[in-house]
């Protein structure tokens, strides 16, 4: 198995930033919303591929990113992973924006 890092949120959106007051729970929520958006855009991953949230170490602590984990012996899974990386959205879609609205 191998993986490609897609990001914590769509590339054009702000995200929970490591360093000052990093909120791991908020970062987790953003990553889950991003996975649901990617699934809406690209469909359910084929056998041998899946979306995952991975933790990565950094000098300031650990941060989360959405990755596509794929079987590097499965052509369909490889194609899916690289399509997601190549065509990842720039912005949140309407459903993700609603999902991420603060709740009081």
URRA-V750692 format. One line per field, one symbol per residue. phi: phi as a letter, one per 20 degrees, with the letter a starting at -180 (. if undefined). psi: psi as a letter, one per 30 degrees, with the letter a starting at -180 (. if undefined). Layout:
BEGIN
phi->???
psi->???
END
This chain:
BEGIN
phi->.cbdedpebggedfbfdfpflfdffffffffffffffffffdnfgfgncaebddecfbgepdcdbecdebffddgfffgfgfffffdgfecfegfffffeffdd
psi->kllkkelflkeglllkkkcjhkjeeeeeeeeeeeeeeeeeeflkklkfllklkkkkllegaklklkljkljggjeeeeeeefeeeegklelkleeeeeefkkk.
END
